[in-house]
Amino acid sequence: MTSTTRTQARTWAGVVTLLAGTLLPPLDFFIVNLAIPSIQHDLGGGDTLGRQIVASYAATYAVMLTLGGRLGDLHGRRRVFLVGLVGFALASLLCGVATGPWTLLAGRVLQGVTAALMAPQSLALIRAALDGRDQRIALGLHGATFGLAAVIGQSLGGLLVTADIGGLGWRAIFLVNLPVAALALLGGFFLRDPHSGGAQRLDRTGALLLLTGLAGIVVPLVEGPDLGWPLWCLVSLVAAAGVLIRFWRHESALGASGSRARVMPLVPPKAVTAPGVRIALVSVALFYSIAGFFLVFSEHEQAVGRTLVQASLDILPLGIGFLIGPLVVPHLVRFVPRGIAAAGLVLETIGFLAFAGLVTALGQTPWAAAPLALIGFGQGLALPSLIRLTVTLVPRAFAGLASGLVSATLQISAALSVAVIGGTFYAVAGAHGSTRAIAAVSVIIAVLLSISALLSLRAERVTPAEA
């Protein structure tokens, strides 16, 4: 075996390790949905605990992602990835052995923090270590892994609770992370990090301002719909806007000082203001409006009398499509180098409109599997293409930051989508039933996806950033 072949083998072994780490964060975002009733029955806490199980992880993960990406840039992405992986495994173990609500919630918060350290490094290492076709293939696999985790995670939760393996019940949804983390850790020495970190110090003031501002947005978005939007949620959103303005001014001042500054900006303005980046991030945010659909689909399934196992299987066509889509992208790029993200978003739009029409005309029907598969396939095409588009618009030196920004945008969009799409579903369902409600939100999502498609085409006209 030649030196080049050995290097390529080690590189792809490292990519497989990164994909294992990519699987875990979205898996744990979705896997709890169908297990919440069982957790509430076992630990108590009622509806409040169910909301907090989701919110504690989602809010912490979203708030910490940008910081996690920047820590990788400063201290080495491989090192930060492995620290996050070990921490996530320990947090999952804590959740799996929890004997009370507060222990479980502490584990969920720790999961969110460590997932935010781990997740951005996957994309950053792929961007830093690979080029050309290899990078496109790796991003396609990354998108497939993310999609598989998002959809299969929701199905797996219901199946694991129903199977009650070894009498573990709901605890299995957390303990299943341990063998995945162990395999990823064993493959950790294959990881190659061309960027070993810099000598700059972390922008602590910027980190505090950013975390405070994002928390002021994400927490109300996650908690507000279930609490009826109390006054503190609205005050928090307004205050957060002021904090984020202060954060941007602080970052701009650091960036203006250039090499004279001993502290590197947490979010260097030239990374975010690079041509096309903001348009691409808005497209990413609108793309992930689909996150709210997973929640309302589960609610609709329960409303029409589907069991946990049936609900888990009904969503599978979307998951299968989502798995296949990213694997097709590297082959499509050779023939159609532009417009794949937009094409995927258009397919999603058609799928949602078809789904809305079918459920309105026929109700619960096996024919719904076809538009769900189309939605999944379109999302599988769009996700890696949008990610690649956004990270390539950001200078390579900020690859970790770019990954953190994309992941944070996805998570904040998920929180907003759950609030808006979920709120709309419950309002329409209360007046007209769940069938009309899920049709209505499907049309809303289709409109948002069509706007995302137009923005992605606009962003693609921008010349990618240089290293």
N, C-alpha and C positions, 0 to 999 in steps of 0.2 A: 504494500500500500504506500503510495507516494505521500510526501509531506502535505501537498495540497489536498489530497483526498482525506487524509486524517484530520486536517483543519476543518474541512467541510463537514465531516462526520461529527466532530465535536460541536461545531456551530449548530447543526440541526438537532443534535441531542439537547443542546441548551435551549433551542426554540421549544422543543417538546416540554421541557421543564417549565418554561415561561407559560405555556398553554395550560399546564396544570394549575399554576398560580392565577391565571386569567379566569379559570373555571370557578374558583371558590367565591369571590366577592358577589357576582350576580346570582350565583346559586343560592347563597344565603339571604339574598334580598327577596327572592321569590318562593323559596321552599317552605317558608313558614305559613303562607296564606291558608292552605287547607288544613294545617295542623293546629291552628289557633284554638278552635273549640276544644280539642283534646287537652291542650295546655291549660286553658282556663278551668276545665273540669278538674284537673289534677292539682293545680297550684292555687286556684281561686283567683280573685282579682277582677272577675267579670269582664265587661266590655272594655273597661279602662286598661286592663293588662294587655288585652289583645291589641289595642291601638299602640300602646307603649312598646310592645315587642317589635312592631314594624318601625315605629317612629325613632326609637333609640338608635337602631342600626342605620336607618336611612339618613337621619339628620347628621349623625357623627361622621358617617362615610362621606357625604356630600361636602360637609364643611372642611374636612381634613385633606381632601384629595389634592388641591393645588399645593398645599404645604408638602404633602408626601412626594409629589413630583419634583419640587424644588430641592428637597433634601437629597433626592437621588442625584440631581445635577451637582450638588455641592460635596457630597460625601461618598459618591460611588453608587451606581445603580444596582450592581450585583449585591453589594453589602446591604443596602436598604431593602432590597427585595427579600433576601434571606431572613433578615430581622423581622420583616413583616410576616413572612410565611410562618416562622416559628411562633410568633406572637398570636397569629390567627389560629393556629392549631391549639395553643393553650387556651385561648378564649373559647373556642368551640368545645373543648373538654369541660370548661367551667359551665357552659350552657347545658351540656349534656348531663352533668351530675347535679344540677341545681335542685335544691329542695324547697326553695321558696321564690316568690316573685322578684325580690330585690337582688338575689344572687343571679337569677336569669338575666335581669336587666343590666346588671353590671357586666356580665359576659357579653351581652349584645353591644354595649358601648365599646368594650375592648375589641370586639370583632370589627366594629366600624373604624376604629383608629388604626388597627393593624392592617385591615384591608386597604385603607387609604395609603399606607406605606407601600404595600405590595403591588397593587393594581397598576399605578402609573409606570412602574419600572418595566413592565412587560412590553408596552408599546415603545418606550424609550430605547430599550435594548435592541428591539427589532429594527428600529430606525437607525440606531448607531452602528449595529454590527452587520447589517445586510444592505445590499443595493440592488437596483434593477429588478429583474425577474424574481430573484430569491426573496427580495423584500415584498413584492406583490403576493407571492405564494404564502409567505409567513403572515402577512396581514389578512389574507383570505382565511387561513387557518385560525387566526385570532378572532376574526368575525364569526366564523362557524362555532368556535368554542364559546364565545359570548352568547350567541344565539341559542346554542344547545343548553347552556346553563340557565338562561332566562326562561325558556319554555319548559324544558324537561324538569327544571327545578320545581316549577309549579305542579307538574304531574307527579314528580317523585315524592313530594310532601304527602299527598293524599295516599299514594300507594304504600309508603313506609308506615304510616300510621295504621292503615288497614291491615297490613301484613303482621304488625306487632312482633317483629323479629326478636327472639330471645326475651320477650316480655318488655322490651325497651319502649315500645309505644312511640310517642312524639320525640323522645330523647334521641332516637336514631337519626333524625333529620340534622342534628348537630354532630353526632359522633361519626357520621359517614364522611365528614371532612378529614378525619385523622389519617386514614390510609392514603388519601389523595395527597395530603400535605407531606406525608412521610416519603412517598415516591418522588415528589418534587424536590424535597430536601436532598435525597440521595443523588439526584441529577444536578444539584447545585454547582458541583465543581466543573461541569461542562460549560457553564455560562461564561461568555467572553464579553468583557466590558471595555471597549476601546477608550472610554472616558472614565478615568479613575477618580474624578472629583477634583474640585479646585481648592485653593487656599483661602478663598473669601469666607467671611463670617456670615451666618444667617442673619437676615434682616428681621430682628425680633420685634421691633416696633411695627413693621409692616405685617408680620405674621399675626400679631395681636389684633391689629385693626381689621385685617382680612377675615380672621376667624370670627371676630365679633360681628362684623357686617354680614357675613354669610349665615351665621347662626341666627341673626335677626331676621333673615329672609326665610331660611329653610324650616326652622322650627315652627313658625306660624303657618307655613304652607302645609306642613305635615299634620299639625295638631288642630288648626283652625276648623276644617270641615266637620270633624267629630264633636268639637266643642261649641259649634254654632257661631264661630267668629266673634269671640269676646273682644272687648275694647283693647286688651293688652296685645292681641295679635296685630291689630291695625297700627297701634302705636309703635310696636316693634318693627314693622315694615317701613314706616316713615323714618324712624331713627336709624335703621340699617342703611337707608339710602344716604343719609348724612355721613355715617361712618365710612362707607365705601368711597364717597367723594374725598373725604379726608385721606383715606388710604391711597387713592390715585395721586393726589397732590404730593404725598410723602414719597411715593415711588418715582414720580417725575423729578422731584428734587434730587433724589439719589442718582437717578439716571443721568441727570444733567451734569453732575459732578464727575462722571466718567471714571477714569483710572485713578483719580485722586481719592476716591472713596474706598475705605477699607471694608465696607459692607456692600455686598451685591444686592440690588433690589430683589425682593421676593418675586415680583412680576415685572421684569424689565419692560418699560413702555415700548421699546422698539420691537419686542417680541409680539405684543398684542396689537400694535398699530401697523405691523407689516401688512403690505397690500393684500386684501382679500381675507385676512384672518377673521375679522369681526363678522363679515358676511357668512363665512363658512360656519362659525360658531352659532349664528342664528339659525342656519339651516340644520345643524345638528340638534339644536334645541327643539325645533319644530318637528324634526324627524322622530324624536323620542316621545312625542305626544301619544304614541301607541302604548306607553307604559300604563296609562290609566285603563286601557282596554282589558288588560289581564285581570284587574280587580273587578271590573263590572261584568266581565264574562263569567267569573266565578260566582258572583252574586246572582246573575241571570240563571245559571245552571241550577243553583239551589232553589231559586224561585219556581222553576218549572219541574222540580222534583227529581233532578238527577242525583245519583249517589256520589260519594267521594270518588270511587273508582271510575264511574261513568264520566264525571267531570274531568278527571285526570286524563282519560282517553280522548275525550272530545276535543281537547286543545292540541293533541298530538299532531294533527295535520299541519298546523302552523309551525310546530317545532321541527317537523321533518323538512318543510320548505325552508325554514331558517337555517337548517344544517346544510342543505344542498347549495343554497345561494352563494355563500362565500367561497365554496370550493370551485364554483364556475367562474368567478371573477378573474383569476389569473389567466384563464384561457380566453375569455372575452377581451381582455386588455390587448392581446396580440392583434386582434382584428378591429376592435372599436376602442381606441385609447381614451376617448372622452365620452362623457355623458352616461356612464354606467350608473352612477349614483342617481341621476335624474330618472333613468329608465326604471331602476328599482322602485323609486318613490312613486312613479306613475303606476306601476304594477300594484303597489300597495293601495293606491287610491282606487283603482278599478276593483280590487278585491274587497275593500271596505264598502264600496257602493253596492257591489253584487251581494255581499253578506247582508247589508241592510234591506235590500229588496227581497231576498229569499226569506229572511226571518219574518218580515212583514207579511208576505204573501202566504207562506206555508208554515210558519211557526217553527217548532223544533223538528228539524229534518236532517237526514244524513247528507243531503245535498250541500249543506253548509260547510262540509269538509273541503269542498273544492275552492271556494273563495278564501277560506282560512289558509289553505296550502299556498295559494297565490300571494296572500299577504305575507306569509312567512318567507317565501322565495324572494319577493321584492325587498323585504327588509334585509334578507341575507345578502342581496346584491348591494343595497345602499349602504349598510353599516360599514364594512371595510373600506368602501370607496370614499365615503365621507370622512372617515378617520384618516385615511391616507392623504386625502386632499388637504385637510386641516393641518396635519403635522408637517406636511411638506411646505406649506406656506410660512411656517415658523422657522427661523434660522436653526440649523442643526445643533448649535451650542445650547439651545434651550429645549432639546428634545424631551427631557423629563417634564419641564414646565408645560410644553404643548400637550403631552399625554395627560397631565393632571388637569389642564384646562378642559380638554375634551371630555374626560371622565366626569369632572365636576359639572360640566354643562349637561351631560346626560342625566346625572343624578338630580340636579336642581330641576331640570325639565320633568323628570319623573315625579317629583314632589308636586310641582305645579299641575301636571297632568292629572294626577290622582285627585287633587283638590277640585279642579275645574270639571274634568270629565266625570269623576265620581259624583260631585255635587249635582251636575246636570242629570246624570242617570237616576239618582235617588229622587230628584224633584219630579222628573217625568214619570218614573215608575210609580210614585205615590198617587199620581193623577190618572195615568193611562195604562199602567202595568209594565212589567219588565221587558216584554217583547218590543213595544214601541220605544221604550227607553234605550235599549241597546242599539236599536236601529238609528235613533236620533244621534247618539254619541258616535256611531260609526260614520255618519255623514259629516259630523264636525271634524273628526280625525282625518277624513279624506280631504277636506278643504285645507287643513293645516299641512298635510303631506304634499299637496299640489303646490302650495307656496314654497315649501322647502325645496321642491324640485327646481323651481325657477331660480331660487337663490343659489343652489348648487351649480347650476349652469353658469351663472354670473361669476361665481368664485373660480370656476375652472378656467376662465379667460385670463386670470392673473398668473404671471410668471412665478413659479415656486421660488422660495427663498434660497439663497446660497448658504453653504455651510459656514 
